[in-house]
Amino acid sequence: MALSSSMLNGERGVVVLIVCRVLYSLPLSLLCPGLNLAILSLFALFLDIRLDDSAALSRFKTRPGASSGILLGAVTLPTVMISKLIQLTRAYSLQQIELQELEHMTMQYWATSASCFGVLIFLCLVVLSTPNTKRFPRSFSVWDATLSIFCVATYAVTCCVSLAAISHTGSNTVLKLMWELYHGLVAVMLIQRLLDKFPSCASIGELLLVTVGLVLYFGDMLACTIAKNSKIERILLRKYYHLLAVLMFVPALIFQPKFLHLAFGAALAVFLVLEIMRVWRIWPLGQFIHQFMTAFTDHRDSDLLIVSHFSLLLGCALPIWMSSGFNDRPLAPFAGILSLGIGDTMASIVGYKYGVLRWSKTGKKTIEGTAAGITSVLAACSILLPLLASTGYIFTEHWFSLILAVTVSSLLEAYTTQLDNAFIPLIFYSHLCL
């Protein structure tokens, strides 16, 4: 009984619900990617359970107090990509985009999936090579190997079929398969490097998300800092900056979206430069920047790197950047701003001041805070939609779908111990695209 409750904890249950919601929306033309996502989720769930209950977890110097987070880390970006594929499939059926754009997004999905799957295979080999487990007897090893082989074989078949469908020749298919294999190999090497260079800074799920993002977009760095001030004061101060982000980004996104795209890119470059100066204490501003930025960090940060600033910026920017092409869901670009700037902020403030009922005995998130987050996001949407309509946008999303997206994202924020600024906007965006 205890084993069953451990397997079906809150975070895993919400992630499974998210994947099922996306798979339910799949058209038949995306059967192979959908089957692949299901296999990827099954494989990640298996590893999430086994690694948390295995001595293999001690071989990785992950952030103390956090679960492995493999399931959430493995399915987040593939879920975002397949949601975008569903959106582009609608656009192609309406002859609003060219076939090349749909094929390009298909390649992006498989690159994302290959990167995640490569890391999962690496983790599986680590688990199978570790004989001692906390709860599972040795007889489970045969079943483990069988399930792993089934997942790998099914993944390979779905990948080959899907890539062959968008390839004109056999040699073209082989080249695409080699390209996906390259992504998987690079992801495995990169996550090993991150685990080695940044011990005790992040969970495996967080590093998996960062690894796949770096392999795909050559982008950001993950980092953490040890807090020096009061946790409560720091949390509230950081949430006020979330509200400030809403006040700055919402008007710009409505009236000057192209300029906001450029501004986000410039801000990210500035953050990278400042972080380099802080990490290496480059004279004369390095030490001053370090003292200033550590006042706004939380428990997921360390002296090596600071992830909070990057995650807030990227959490707001990524949905906007990904909506720059075809987009028939006007709320999708606002996914990061709504989930972080409004939902997360109100959940934290209300949960801290008035929260009594906790979601779990060991967690700090409260039911009152989650309810406040859901209510505030829905209220913001009801205000935002008339503003968008006045500028020419047409609301094409059903309210039931919107409520479901807000609720699922809020539940994930309540249960997960991972870096919510990175995961929640992407999950919310993927549901708004459906």
ZAZA-763565 format. One record per residue (C-alpha): residue number from 1; residue in three letters; x, y, z. Coordinates in Angstrom, 2 decimals. Layout:
BEGIN
<NUM; "ala"; <X; Y; Z>>
...
***
This chain:
BEGIN
<1; "met"; <0.00; 0.00; 0.00>>
<2; "ala"; <2.82; 2.39; 0.87>>
<3; "leu"; <4.53; 1.50; -2.40>>
<4; "ser"; <1.39; 2.33; -4.42>>
<5; "ser"; <0.98; 5.71; -2.76>>
<6; "ser"; <4.64; 6.47; -3.45>>
<7; "met"; <4.23; 5.64; -7.12>>
<8; "leu"; <1.12; 7.80; -7.45>>
<9; "asn"; <2.29; 10.98; -5.74>>
<10; "gly"; <0.85; 14.37; -6.61>>
<11; "glu"; <3.47; 15.51; -9.11>>
<12; "arg"; <3.40; 12.29; -11.12>>
<13; "gly"; <-0.39; 12.22; -11.15>>
<14; "val"; <-0.65; 15.77; -12.47>>
<15; "val"; <1.99; 15.13; -15.15>>
<16; "val"; <0.16; 11.99; -16.32>>
<17; "leu"; <-3.05; 14.06; -16.50>>
<18; "ile"; <-1.23; 16.68; -18.60>>
<19; "val"; <0.07; 14.08; -21.06>>
<20; "cys"; <-3.36; 12.44; -21.36>>
<21; "arg"; <-4.93; 15.84; -22.08>>
<22; "val"; <-2.48; 16.46; -24.92>>
<23; "leu"; <-2.83; 12.94; -26.36>>
<24; "tyr"; <-6.62; 13.29; -26.33>>
<25; "ser"; <-6.31; 16.33; -28.61>>
<26; "leu"; <-4.11; 14.59; -31.20>>
<27; "pro"; <-5.35; 14.27; -34.79>>
<28; "leu"; <-4.77; 10.96; -36.58>>
<29; "ser"; <-2.03; 12.53; -38.71>>
<30; "leu"; <0.11; 12.85; -35.56>>
<31; "leu"; <-0.37; 9.26; -34.44>>
<32; "cys"; <3.37; 8.44; -34.48>>
<33; "pro"; <4.44; 11.50; -32.43>>
<34; "gly"; <1.56; 10.83; -30.05>>
<35; "leu"; <2.54; 7.19; -29.59>>
<36; "asn"; <6.11; 8.32; -29.10>>
<37; "leu"; <5.08; 10.80; -26.39>>
<38; "ala"; <3.13; 8.06; -24.63>>
<39; "ile"; <6.15; 5.71; -24.72>>
<40; "leu"; <8.46; 8.51; -23.59>>
<41; "ser"; <6.13; 9.27; -20.67>>
<42; "leu"; <5.90; 5.59; -19.69>>
<43; "phe"; <9.68; 5.20; -19.80>>
<44; "ala"; <10.19; 8.41; -17.80>>
<45; "leu"; <7.57; 7.37; -15.21>>
<46; "phe"; <9.28; 4.01; -14.81>>
<47; "leu"; <12.67; 5.67; -14.30>>
<48; "asp"; <11.19; 8.32; -11.99>>
<49; "ile"; <9.84; 5.62; -9.68>>
<50; "arg"; <12.86; 3.35; -9.89>>
<51; "leu"; <15.48; 6.06; -9.42>>
<52; "asp"; <13.74; 7.55; -6.38>>
<53; "asp"; <13.71; 4.09; -4.81>>
<54; "ser"; <17.17; 3.03; -5.92>>
<55; "ala"; <20.67; 3.43; -4.56>>
<56; "ala"; <21.53; 4.82; -8.00>>
<57; "leu"; <20.17; 8.23; -6.97>>
<58; "ser"; <23.09; 8.65; -4.58>>
<59; "arg"; <25.46; 8.47; -7.57>>
<60; "phe"; <24.13; 11.83; -8.72>>
<61; "lys"; <24.83; 14.87; -6.55>>
<62; "thr"; <21.40; 16.44; -6.96>>
<63; "arg"; <19.81; 19.30; -5.03>>
<64; "pro"; <19.09; 18.15; -1.45>>
<65; "gly"; <15.42; 17.77; -0.57>>
<66; "ala"; <14.15; 17.51; -4.15>>
<67; "ser"; <12.74; 14.46; -5.90>>
<68; "ser"; <14.38; 13.28; -9.11>>
<69; "gly"; <11.72; 15.01; -11.26>>
<70; "ile"; <12.56; 12.83; -14.27>>
<71; "leu"; <8.96; 12.47; -15.49>>
<72; "leu"; <8.26; 16.21; -15.48>>
<73; "gly"; <11.65; 17.07; -16.96>>
<74; "ala"; <11.33; 14.50; -19.74>>
<75; "val"; <7.82; 15.33; -20.96>>
<76; "thr"; <7.70; 19.13; -20.64>>
<77; "leu"; <9.45; 20.19; -23.86>>
<78; "pro"; <8.09; 17.26; -25.97>>
<79; "thr"; <4.60; 18.21; -24.77>>
<80; "val"; <5.18; 21.83; -25.80>>
<81; "met"; <6.45; 20.74; -29.23>>
<82; "ile"; <3.60; 18.33; -29.90>>
<83; "ser"; <1.06; 20.98; -28.84>>
<84; "lys"; <2.65; 23.33; -31.35>>
<85; "leu"; <2.44; 20.54; -33.94>>
<86; "ile"; <-1.29; 20.22; -33.26>>
<87; "gln"; <-1.66; 23.97; -33.74>>
<88; "leu"; <0.30; 23.97; -37.01>>
<89; "thr"; <-1.68; 20.96; -38.26>>
<90; "arg"; <-4.84; 23.04; -37.86>>
<91; "ala"; <-3.17; 25.88; -39.73>>
<92; "tyr"; <-2.07; 23.59; -42.57>>
<93; "ser"; <-5.56; 22.13; -42.93>>
<94; "leu"; <-6.82; 25.71; -43.35>>
<95; "gln"; <-4.01; 26.43; -45.87>>
<96; "gln"; <-2.58; 29.19; -43.67>>
<97; "ile"; <0.97; 27.79; -43.57>>
<98; "glu"; <3.20; 25.87; -45.96>>
<99; "leu"; <4.01; 22.18; -45.59>>
<100; "gln"; <7.67; 23.02; -44.94>>
<101; "glu"; <6.79; 24.80; -41.69>>
<102; "leu"; <4.89; 21.76; -40.46>>
<103; "glu"; <7.76; 19.45; -41.41>>
<104; "his"; <10.25; 21.72; -39.67>>
<105; "met"; <8.25; 21.60; -36.44>>
<106; "thr"; <8.04; 17.81; -36.80>>
<107; "met"; <11.84; 17.67; -36.93>>
<108; "gln"; <12.01; 19.94; -33.89>>
<109; "tyr"; <9.72; 17.60; -32.00>>
<110; "trp"; <11.80; 14.54; -32.84>>
<111; "ala"; <15.01; 16.38; -31.92>>
<112; "thr"; <13.46; 17.22; -28.55>>
<113; "ser"; <12.23; 13.68; -28.09>>
<114; "ala"; <15.60; 12.18; -29.07>>
<115; "ser"; <17.41; 14.42; -26.59>>
<116; "cys"; <15.07; 13.40; -23.77>>
<117; "phe"; <15.14; 9.73; -24.74>>
<118; "gly"; <18.93; 9.68; -24.94>>
<119; "val"; <19.18; 10.99; -21.38>>
<120; "leu"; <16.55; 8.48; -20.21>>
<121; "ile"; <18.54; 5.59; -21.71>>
<122; "phe"; <21.63; 6.84; -19.89>>
<123; "leu"; <19.71; 6.98; -16.60>>
<124; "cys"; <18.24; 3.53; -17.26>>
<125; "leu"; <21.71; 2.05; -17.68>>
<126; "val"; <22.73; 3.63; -14.38>>
<127; "val"; <19.68; 2.15; -12.61>>
<128; "leu"; <20.17; -1.33; -14.08>>
<129; "ser"; <23.85; -1.34; -13.16>>
<130; "thr"; <23.08; -0.52; -9.50>>
<131; "pro"; <22.22; -3.79; -7.70>>
<132; "asn"; <20.92; -2.48; -4.38>>
<133; "thr"; <17.49; -0.87; -4.14>>
<134; "lys"; <15.52; 0.46; -1.24>>
<135; "arg"; <12.16; -1.18; -1.95>>
<136; "phe"; <12.32; -3.34; -5.07>>
<137; "pro"; <13.65; -6.92; -4.97>>
<138; "arg"; <16.26; -8.15; -7.39>>
<139; "ser"; <13.60; -10.10; -9.35>>
<140; "phe"; <12.37; -6.80; -10.75>>
<141; "ser"; <15.53; -6.44; -12.85>>
<142; "val"; <14.25; -8.78; -15.59>>
<143; "trp"; <11.00; -6.84; -15.84>>
<144; "asp"; <12.99; -3.58; -15.85>>
<145; "ala"; <15.14; -4.73; -18.76>>
<146; "thr"; <12.12; -6.00; -20.70>>
<147; "leu"; <10.22; -2.73; -20.31>>
<148; "ser"; <13.30; -0.72; -21.27>>
<149; "ile"; <13.88; -2.75; -24.44>>
<150; "phe"; <10.19; -2.42; -25.37>>
<151; "cys"; <10.28; 1.37; -24.93>>
<152; "val"; <13.49; 1.76; -26.94>>
<153; "ala"; <12.23; -0.47; -29.76>>
<154; "thr"; <8.85; 1.26; -29.96>>
<155; "tyr"; <10.53; 4.66; -29.92>>
<156; "ala"; <12.81; 3.65; -32.80>>
<157; "val"; <9.90; 2.36; -34.89>>
<158; "thr"; <7.72; 5.44; -34.40>>
<159; "cys"; <10.66; 7.73; -35.14>>
<160; "cys"; <11.56; 5.89; -38.37>>
<161; "val"; <7.96; 5.83; -39.59>>
<162; "ser"; <7.37; 9.52; -38.86>>
<163; "leu"; <10.63; 10.71; -40.43>>
<164; "ala"; <10.11; 8.47; -43.47>>
<165; "ala"; <6.70; 10.08; -43.97>>
<166; "ile"; <8.26; 13.55; -44.34>>
<167; "ser"; <11.30; 12.39; -46.34>>
<168; "his"; <11.46; 12.16; -50.10>>
<169; "thr"; <14.19; 9.50; -50.33>>
<170; "gly"; <15.63; 6.75; -48.20>>
<171; "ser"; <18.93; 8.58; -47.85>>
<172; "asn"; <17.07; 11.64; -46.60>>
<173; "thr"; <15.45; 9.50; -43.91>>
<174; "val"; <18.83; 8.14; -42.85>>
<175; "leu"; <20.28; 11.65; -42.58>>
<176; "lys"; <17.36; 12.77; -40.42>>
<177; "leu"; <17.74; 9.73; -38.18>>
<178; "met"; <21.45; 10.50; -37.78>>
<179; "trp"; <20.53; 14.10; -36.90>>
<180; "glu"; <18.16; 12.93; -34.17>>
<181; "leu"; <20.78; 10.46; -32.90>>
<182; "tyr"; <23.28; 13.30; -32.72>>
<183; "his"; <20.88; 15.27; -30.50>>
<184; "gly"; <20.53; 12.32; -28.15>>
<185; "leu"; <24.29; 11.77; -27.86>>
<186; "val"; <25.01; 15.46; -27.24>>
<187; "ala"; <22.27; 15.61; -24.59>>
<188; "val"; <23.79; 12.64; -22.75>>
<189; "met"; <27.27; 14.18; -22.77>>
<190; "leu"; <25.94; 17.58; -21.70>>
<191; "ile"; <23.88; 16.36; -18.75>>
<192; "gln"; <26.85; 14.35; -17.47>>
<193; "arg"; <28.92; 17.52; -17.71>>
<194; "leu"; <26.31; 19.55; -15.83>>
<195; "leu"; <25.99; 16.90; -13.11>>
<196; "asp"; <29.76; 16.94; -12.70>>
<197; "lys"; <30.33; 20.70; -12.79>>
<198; "phe"; <27.33; 21.82; -10.73>>
<199; "pro"; <26.88; 19.34; -7.87>>
<200; "ser"; <23.91; 19.78; -5.51>>
<201; "cys"; <22.53; 22.64; -7.60>>
<202; "ala"; <19.50; 21.07; -9.27>>
<203; "ser"; <17.38; 17.95; -9.54>>
<204; "ile"; <17.76; 15.59; -12.47>>
<205; "gly"; <14.47; 16.83; -13.96>>
<206; "glu"; <15.62; 20.44; -13.91>>
<207; "leu"; <18.96; 19.54; -15.48>>
<208; "leu"; <17.14; 17.49; -18.10>>
<209; "leu"; <15.01; 20.49; -19.06>>
<210; "val"; <18.08; 22.73; -19.27>>
<211; "thr"; <20.05; 20.12; -21.23>>
<212; "val"; <17.37; 19.69; -23.88>>
<213; "gly"; <16.90; 23.46; -24.10>>
<214; "leu"; <20.62; 24.01; -24.62>>
<215; "val"; <20.86; 21.28; -27.25>>
<216; "leu"; <17.90; 22.72; -29.17>>
<217; "tyr"; <18.29; 26.47; -28.79>>
<218; "phe"; <21.92; 26.95; -27.66>>
<219; "gly"; <20.57; 29.18; -24.95>>
<220; "asp"; <20.58; 29.38; -21.28>>
<221; "met"; <22.49; 28.29; -18.25>>
<222; "leu"; <21.06; 26.84; -15.06>>
<223; "ala"; <22.33; 28.00; -11.70>>
<224; "cys"; <21.60; 28.22; -8.03>>
<225; "thr"; <22.56; 30.44; -5.02>>
<226; "ile"; <22.39; 30.01; -1.19>>
<227; "ala"; <20.06; 32.56; 0.35>>
<228; "lys"; <21.28; 34.87; 3.08>>
<229; "asn"; <18.16; 36.82; 3.99>>
<230; "ser"; <14.82; 35.73; 5.44>>
<231; "lys"; <13.03; 33.23; 3.19>>
<232; "ile"; <9.61; 34.79; 3.67>>
<233; "glu"; <10.77; 38.34; 2.98>>
<234; "arg"; <12.71; 37.19; -0.04>>
<235; "ile"; <9.77; 35.24; -1.47>>
<236; "leu"; <7.40; 38.21; -1.16>>
<237; "leu"; <9.99; 40.58; -2.62>>
<238; "arg"; <10.50; 38.28; -5.60>>
<239; "lys"; <6.73; 38.06; -6.17>>
<240; "tyr"; <6.51; 41.86; -6.35>>
<241; "tyr"; <9.00; 41.69; -9.20>>
<242; "his"; <6.66; 39.18; -10.85>>
<243; "leu"; <3.87; 41.78; -10.66>>
<244; "leu"; <6.23; 44.40; -12.05>>
<245; "ala"; <6.87; 42.08; -14.99>>
<246; "val"; <3.12; 41.95; -15.66>>
<247; "leu"; <2.84; 45.75; -15.70>>
<248; "met"; <5.76; 46.06; -18.11>>
<249; "phe"; <5.14; 43.16; -20.48>>
<250; "val"; <1.35; 43.05; -20.97>>
<251; "pro"; <0.97; 46.51; -22.63>>
<252; "ala"; <4.05; 45.89; -24.76>>
<253; "leu"; <2.81; 42.47; -25.86>>
<254; "ile"; <-0.59; 43.86; -26.86>>
<255; "phe"; <0.59; 46.97; -28.73>>
<256; "gln"; <4.27; 46.37; -29.62>>
<257; "pro"; <4.90; 42.59; -29.73>>
<258; "lys"; <7.82; 42.78; -32.18>>
<259; "phe"; <9.64; 45.31; -30.03>>
<260; "leu"; <9.06; 43.09; -26.99>>
<261; "his"; <10.68; 40.17; -28.84>>
<262; "leu"; <13.80; 42.28; -29.34>>
<263; "ala"; <13.72; 43.58; -25.77>>
<264; "phe"; <13.58; 40.06; -24.33>>
<265; "gly"; <16.59; 39.02; -26.41>>
<266; "ala"; <18.57; 42.07; -25.30>>
<267; "ala"; <17.61; 41.52; -21.66>>
<268; "leu"; <18.72; 37.90; -21.83>>
<269; "ala"; <22.09; 38.98; -23.23>>
<270; "val"; <22.49; 41.53; -20.41>>
<271; "phe"; <21.59; 38.89; -17.80>>
<272; "leu"; <24.21; 36.53; -19.22>>
<273; "val"; <26.91; 39.22; -19.09>>
<274; "leu"; <25.99; 40.16; -15.51>>
<275; "glu"; <25.96; 36.52; -14.44>>
<276; "ile"; <29.42; 35.95; -15.94>>
<277; "met"; <30.72; 39.01; -14.09>>
<278; "arg"; <29.12; 37.81; -10.84>>
<279; "val"; <30.34; 34.20; -11.06>>
<280; "trp"; <33.92; 35.16; -11.86>>
<281; "arg"; <33.85; 38.30; -9.64>>
<282; "ile"; <35.17; 40.44; -12.48>>
<283; "trp"; <36.48; 43.77; -11.17>>
<284; "pro"; <35.10; 46.35; -10.54>>
<285; "leu"; <31.42; 45.31; -10.55>>
<286; "gly"; <31.54; 41.56; -9.91>>
<287; "gln"; <31.32; 41.63; -6.13>>
<288; "phe"; <28.69; 44.38; -6.12>>
<289; "ile"; <26.51; 42.45; -8.57>>
<290; "his"; <26.87; 39.32; -6.43>>
<291; "gln"; <25.73; 41.10; -3.26>>
<292; "phe"; <22.80; 42.73; -5.05>>
<293; "met"; <21.48; 39.63; -6.82>>
<294; "thr"; <21.72; 37.27; -3.84>>
<295; "ala"; <19.09; 39.38; -2.07>>
<296; "phe"; <16.46; 38.09; -4.51>>
<297; "thr"; <17.28; 34.38; -4.61>>
<298; "asp"; <15.51; 31.39; -3.06>>
<299; "his"; <16.36; 27.91; -1.78>>
<300; "arg"; <16.93; 26.56; -5.30>>
<301; "asp"; <19.92; 28.85; -5.83>>
<302; "ser"; <23.54; 28.36; -4.81>>
<303; "asp"; <26.85; 30.19; -4.94>>
<304; "leu"; <27.66; 28.68; -8.33>>
<305; "leu"; <24.93; 30.21; -10.47>>
<306; "ile"; <21.65; 32.12; -10.07>>
<307; "val"; <18.72; 30.63; -11.92>>
<308; "ser"; <15.79; 32.69; -10.57>>
<309; "his"; <16.37; 35.73; -12.80>>
<310; "phe"; <16.86; 33.69; -15.96>>
<311; "ser"; <13.87; 31.45; -15.27>>
<312; "leu"; <11.50; 34.40; -14.76>>
<313; "leu"; <12.72; 36.13; -17.92>>
<314; "leu"; <12.65; 32.97; -20.03>>
<315; "gly"; <9.35; 31.84; -18.53>>
<316; "cys"; <7.75; 35.05; -19.83>>
<317; "ala"; <9.72; 35.17; -23.09>>
<318; "leu"; <9.52; 31.60; -24.43>>
<319; "pro"; <5.71; 31.52; -24.98>>
<320; "ile"; <5.99; 34.88; -26.77>>
<321; "trp"; <8.84; 33.74; -28.98>>
<322; "met"; <7.10; 30.44; -29.80>>
<323; "ser"; <3.92; 32.30; -30.81>>
<324; "ser"; <5.71; 34.54; -33.32>>
<325; "gly"; <4.53; 32.47; -36.32>>
<326; "phe"; <1.03; 31.16; -36.83>>
<327; "asn"; <-1.05; 31.48; -33.68>>
<328; "asp"; <-4.82; 31.06; -33.47>>
<329; "arg"; <-4.88; 31.18; -29.66>>
<330; "pro"; <-4.48; 34.85; -28.59>>
<331; "leu"; <-3.84; 33.94; -24.95>>
<332; "ala"; <-0.93; 31.60; -25.75>>
<333; "pro"; <1.75; 34.36; -25.84>>
<334; "phe"; <0.60; 35.48; -22.38>>
<335; "ala"; <1.16; 32.01; -20.84>>
<336; "gly"; <4.31; 32.97; -18.95>>
<337; "ile"; <3.06; 36.38; -17.85>>
<338; "leu"; <-0.25; 34.98; -16.59>>
<339; "ser"; <1.13; 31.88; -14.87>>
<340; "leu"; <4.16; 33.53; -13.22>>
<341; "gly"; <3.27; 37.19; -12.94>>
<342; "ile"; <-0.29; 36.68; -11.71>>
<343; "gly"; <-1.04; 33.07; -10.77>>
<344; "asp"; <2.21; 32.22; -8.98>>
<345; "thr"; <2.33; 35.62; -7.27>>
<346; "met"; <-1.21; 35.49; -5.89>>
<347; "ala"; <-0.80; 31.85; -4.86>>
<348; "ser"; <2.34; 32.71; -2.88>>
<349; "ile"; <0.93; 35.82; -1.19>>
<350; "val"; <-2.45; 34.31; -0.28>>
<351; "gly"; <-0.91; 30.98; 0.68>>
<352; "tyr"; <1.61; 32.66; 2.99>>
<353; "lys"; <-0.84; 35.04; 4.68>>
<354; "tyr"; <-4.02; 32.96; 4.80>>
<355; "gly"; <-3.08; 29.39; 3.88>>
<356; "val"; <-4.06; 26.67; 6.37>>
<357; "leu"; <-4.81; 23.49; 4.40>>
<358; "arg"; <-1.68; 22.01; 2.83>>
<359; "trp"; <-1.66; 19.76; -0.22>>
<360; "ser"; <0.74; 17.34; 1.47>>
<361; "lys"; <2.23; 16.84; 4.91>>
<362; "thr"; <5.78; 17.59; 3.75>>
<363; "gly"; <5.00; 20.37; 1.26>>
<364; "lys"; <4.52; 24.09; 1.86>>
<365; "lys"; <1.91; 24.78; -0.83>>
<366; "thr"; <-1.64; 25.37; 0.41>>
<367; "ile"; <-5.06; 24.76; -1.10>>
<368; "glu"; <-6.01; 28.40; -0.42>>
<369; "gly"; <-2.99; 29.62; -2.36>>
<370; "thr"; <-3.74; 27.35; -5.33>>
<371; "ala"; <-7.38; 28.48; -5.38>>
<372; "ala"; <-6.24; 32.11; -5.33>>
<373; "gly"; <-3.84; 31.44; -8.19>>
<374; "ile"; <-6.55; 29.82; -10.34>>
<375; "thr"; <-9.07; 32.57; -9.59>>
<376; "ser"; <-6.61; 35.38; -10.29>>
<377; "val"; <-5.52; 33.96; -13.66>>
<378; "leu"; <-9.12; 33.44; -14.78>>
<379; "ala"; <-9.99; 36.98; -13.66>>
<380; "ala"; <-7.00; 38.33; -15.57>>
<381; "cys"; <-8.09; 36.41; -18.68>>
<382; "ser"; <-11.60; 37.87; -18.43>>
<383; "ile"; <-10.04; 41.37; -18.42>>
<384; "leu"; <-7.42; 40.62; -21.04>>
<385; "leu"; <-9.76; 39.10; -23.63>>
<386; "pro"; <-11.82; 42.29; -24.23>>
<387; "leu"; <-8.57; 44.25; -24.58>>
<388; "leu"; <-7.33; 41.77; -27.18>>
<389; "ala"; <-10.69; 41.89; -28.97>>
<390; "ser"; <-10.43; 45.68; -29.24>>
<391; "thr"; <-7.11; 45.31; -31.07>>
<392; "gly"; <-8.49; 42.81; -33.59>>
<393; "tyr"; <-7.84; 39.44; -31.94>>
<394; "ile"; <-10.60; 36.85; -32.11>>
<395; "phe"; <-11.10; 34.60; -29.09>>
<396; "thr"; <-11.12; 31.02; -30.40>>
<397; "glu"; <-10.57; 29.10; -27.16>>
<398; "his"; <-13.43; 27.52; -25.22>>
<399; "trp"; <-13.74; 28.58; -21.61>>
<400; "phe"; <-13.74; 24.95; -20.47>>
<401; "ser"; <-10.39; 24.38; -22.16>>
<402; "leu"; <-9.04; 27.59; -20.59>>
<403; "ile"; <-10.25; 26.62; -17.11>>
<404; "leu"; <-8.73; 23.16; -17.53>>
<405; "ala"; <-5.38; 24.66; -18.61>>
<406; "val"; <-5.30; 27.04; -15.64>>
<407; "thr"; <-6.31; 24.32; -13.18>>
<408; "val"; <-3.79; 21.75; -14.40>>
<409; "ser"; <-0.95; 24.29; -14.37>>
<410; "ser"; <-1.86; 25.43; -10.86>>
<411; "leu"; <-2.01; 21.86; -9.58>>
<412; "leu"; <1.42; 21.18; -11.06>>
<413; "glu"; <2.76; 24.29; -9.32>>
<414; "ala"; <1.28; 23.05; -6.05>>
<415; "tyr"; <2.76; 19.57; -6.21>>
<416; "thr"; <6.11; 19.90; -7.97>>
<417; "thr"; <9.40; 20.43; -6.19>>
<418; "gln"; <11.11; 21.41; -9.45>>
<419; "leu"; <11.90; 24.87; -10.77>>
<420; "asp"; <8.32; 26.09; -11.37>>
<421; "asn"; <9.40; 29.24; -13.26>>
<422; "ala"; <10.79; 26.97; -15.98>>
<423; "phe"; <8.11; 24.28; -16.16>>
<424; "ile"; <4.78; 26.01; -15.45>>
<425; "pro"; <4.82; 28.55; -18.35>>
<426; "leu"; <5.70; 25.82; -20.86>>
<427; "ile"; <2.98; 23.47; -19.61>>
<428; "phe"; <0.42; 26.31; -19.54>>
<429; "tyr"; <1.44; 27.38; -23.06>>
<430; "ser"; <1.11; 23.83; -24.39>>
<431; "his"; <-2.47; 23.62; -23.06>>
<432; "leu"; <-3.43; 27.05; -24.43>>
<433; "cys"; <-2.31; 25.88; -27.89>>
<434; "leu"; <-4.77; 22.96; -27.87>>
***
